[in-house]
Amino acid sequence: MTIRRIVPFGTPVLHARTRPVERFDDELRLLVADMYETMDDAPGAGLAANQVGVDLRVFVYDCGPDARGCLVNPVLERLDGGLQDGGEGCLSAPGLGYPTPRALNVRCSGFDEHGVARVVTASGYLARCFQHEVDHLDGVVYVQRLGGKARRRAERDVVGSAWYQRSTVDF
């Protein structure tokens, strides 16, 4: 297993919709193992494949006991229950964090790295993580979801950071 480099905000692969996984093979399982190792080393609660430069619909997560796993080709469904408030951060925007409203309850279906179907119903922090990671797979970084003063502050913070990859990506 290898700890991979996490790409920063502004890197093109982070801002494009990822491709569906078509083969559940050793190459995919190695990617997932590397992603777990990278996420654990960071440390983080989740990591999408495009955050390590791979444009595939895969993410791993670790949000506490009995809340660690992998979802391949995930489909996210928001469930009843309203919104949750809370801060959010991102391994591709290190050192930053902003209040980010998210759905309180979600269902995420997809497959594990072996191709076994999975459906996970999540609330609270795990639901926030799933929404954050699926956003990544859709080419959206959470700071792009912010509005008003928080968005303006995030834009200044990102552009002023040492890690920002200047590109044609707009907020």
N, C-alpha and C positions, 0 to 999 in steps of 0.2 A: 504494500500500500504506500501511497505517496501523498504528502501534503501538497496541494496545488495552490497556485497563486490566485488570490481573489481579485477579480478585476474591479476597478473603481467606476463610480458614476461617470458617464461620458464615454465609456468604451462602447463602440457600436453593438457588440453582441448582447449587451445588457439592455439595449433599447429596441430590440426587434423580437417579434413573436417567435418562439422556439418551434422546432419541428417535432411531430409525434415520433415516439419510439416505435420502430417496426420489428426489431429483433431483440428477443430476450436471451442474450448470449453471454459468454464470459466477458466480452468487452464491456457490456452494460454493467455486469456485476462488479467488475474492477472499477469502473467509474463511480458506482455507488459506494464501494468501500473507500475509495479515495475521498469522496465527498464527506462521508462520516468522519474520517480522520481529519480532514480540513476544518470541518465545522467544530469538532471537539477541540482542535488546536487553537482556533480563533480567539476565544470560544464564542459560539453562537447558538441560537435556538432553532435555526433553520438555514438551509443553503440550497439554492437552485442551481441547476447545471450551468446555466449561462453566467452565473457568478464566477465560475471557474473556466469560462471561455468556451463552453460546449453548448451548442444550440439545440438541445434536446429537452423534451418536456419531462423532466425528472426533478424531484426535490427530496431532501432528507430533512428530518426534524427531530428535535429532542427537547420536549417541554416538560420533563419531569418523569416520575415513576409511571410506568405503563403508558407513556406518551412519546415513544421513540419509534421511528419507522421511516419508510420510503414510500413515495407515491410516484408512479410512472403514468404518464398521460392522464393527469388528474382532471376531473370535472368538478367544479365547485358549485354548490347550491346554497344560497342563503335561506335560512329557516326563520320562522316567526320568533320574535323575542326582542326586536328593536336593536338599538345600537349600544355599543360599549365605548366609553372614553378611556383613554390611556395613552401613555407614551410609547413610541416605537423608535427603533434604531435599525441599522442595516450594516452588514459587514462590507458592503460596497460603498458605504458613506461613513467611514469610521469616525468615531468620536462625536457624531451628531445624534440628536434625538428630539422628536417633536410630538406633541399630542396629535394622534391620528384616529379619528372615529372609524370604527369597524362594526360589522354585524356581530351581534353577541353569539349567535348560533349558526353553524354551517354543517353541511354534509359534504364530504369530499370522497369521490369514488375514483377508482383507477386500478392499478396493479402494483404488486411488489416487484422487486428486481428479478424474480423467477417467473413472472407472468401470471401469478395467482391473483385473482380479483380481490379487491379490498374496498370496503365502504367504512368510513370513519365519520361518526357524528361527533362534533366538537363544540364546546362552549368556552367562553372566556379567552384565556391566553392561547390555548391550542387553536381555537377558531381564528384568533388574530394572526397566528403564525401561518395557518393554511392560506388565509387571504393574502398575506404579504408574499408568500412564496408563489402562489398562482399568479399574482400580479407580475412578479419577476418573469415567469414563463410567458406572460403576455407582453413583455417588453416595457413594463411600467415599474419604476422605482418609487417607493412610498412617498418621497418628498414631492413627486409630481402630482400626488393626490391632495396635497395640502392646499388651502385657500387663504386668501386675505393676508394678514400680517405674518402668519406662520410661513406661508409660501415665500413671501418676500425675504423673510429672515433666512429661510433655508437656502434660497438661491444665492444670497450674499455669502452664507457660510460655505456652501459647496464651491462656488467660484473662487473664493478666497483660500481654499484649503490647498495644502501641498500635494495631495493625492489626486486632485481633479484632472481628468483627461479631457482637455479642451477638444471639442468636436462640434458637430452641427446639431447636437441634441438640444432641444428646447425644454424649458420647464413647463 
